[in-house]
């Protein structure tokens, strides 16, 4: 069933497959989750301030890149963490590529000017959840820092 939010309003620029699902990312700043066997829309992921140009999925996590790399829980659609973001108003950090790595809990991101960043997303989940529970948001001081 289409909830009216499923169809992208602009060009799809990224796609990835994980298990029974396919994920699409668009220039409309949204990502969507679809069931492969039926083609049915499952849910949208909204929150990017720039186009989504890369994505990957691992277990229950979806990683999308645009103004920053955002980590989503595919079971609920909730944003879990944001990597590389300056704050909720800044969109100057722009990631051009993203990939999952075989080392559990790490994600590799390429910045548009060529720098690679590696993040420990497992520890970021705990940090982000604690900040959100305390009423904090994304900020330079509290956003997860790259390992290198």
N, C-alpha and C positions, 0 to 999 in steps of 0.2 A: 504494500500500500504506500502511496505517495502522500506524505504529510504536508506537502506544499513547500517544504524546505529542502527537499532532496535534490532537485535539479540544479546544477551549477548555472549561474547567470552569465559566466564568462568562460573562456577557454580552459579546458583541463590541461595542466602542464606537468602533472606527475601522477604516477600510479604505482601501486605495489600490491602484492598478493601475500597473504598470510593465512595458512590453514584453509578454512571454508569461506574466507572473505577477501574481497578486493577493496582497496582504498583509493580514492581519487582526490587530488588537490588541484585547486583552480586559481586563476587570476582574480576570482571574486572573493579571495581571502578565506575560503572555507574548504574543509575536507569532508568527504562523505564515505560511509561504510556501506557496502553492498554484499548480499549473500550470493556467492558464485553459482550455486546450483539452481537458483530461481531467478536471479537478477533483481531481487527485491531490495529496496532501500532499507537500511537498518537505522542509521542515525547520522546527524551532522556534527561537525566539530567546528566551533566558531570562536574567534578571539584574536586572530592575526590582524595586524595593522597594515600588512603588505601582502602581495601575492604569495601563494604557496607554490614553491618551485621544486621542492624535493620532499620525500617522505620515506619512511621505512617502518615496519611493524615487527615486534618481537613479543611473543607470548601475548599478554593482554594489553601491551603498550603500543601506542601509535606515536611516532615522532614526525612532526611536520616542521618544515623550515621556510622562513620568509623573513620577517622583521627580527626574529630570533628562532630558536628551536623550541617548540612546545611539545610537552609530553602529555598524552591523553590516556585515560583508562577507557579501553574500547567497550567494556561492559556497561559503562554508565554515560560515557561522553564527557566526563568531567576532566578539566585540565588539572594535571598533577604537578607540573613544574614548567619553568621557562628558563632556558639556558641562553646566556649571552645577552639577555635583555638589560637595558639600562634602567628603565623604570616604566611605569604604565603609560607615560606620555611620549616616550622617545622611540623613534623607529629608525635610528641610524645604524644599528647593528643588523646586517643583512647577510644571511647564510645562503650559499650557492649550492651546497650539496650536503648530503647526510648519508651515513651508512651505519648499519649495525655491525658489531664486530663479534668474533667468536668468544672473546673473553666476557664472561657473564657480568652484566652491570655496567659495561662501558659503551659509549656512543661516540663516533667520530664525526665531526662537522668541519666543513671547509668554509672559511670566511671568503667573501667576494674578492678580497685583495690577495688571496692566496694562502693565508695562515690556516693551519689545521688546529683544531681544538678537540681535546678528548675529555669527556665528562663522565663522572661516575654517577649514573642516574639512579642507582639504588639508594645511595645516601641522600641524593637530592629529594627523593620521595619523602623521606622522613623530615628533612629540613623544611620543605615547602608546606607539608601538612601542618607542621607545628606553627609556622608563620601565619598561615591562613586561619588556623584555630584561634590565634592570638589577635586576629584582626589586621595583620600586616599584609602588604602586597609585594609586588616585585620591586626591588630597588637594587642599586649598585652594590650596596653593602650586604644585602641578603640573598641576591641571586646566586645560584651555584657557580663556582669558579671552575675554569678548566683545570684539569690535572696538569696539562701541558699543551 
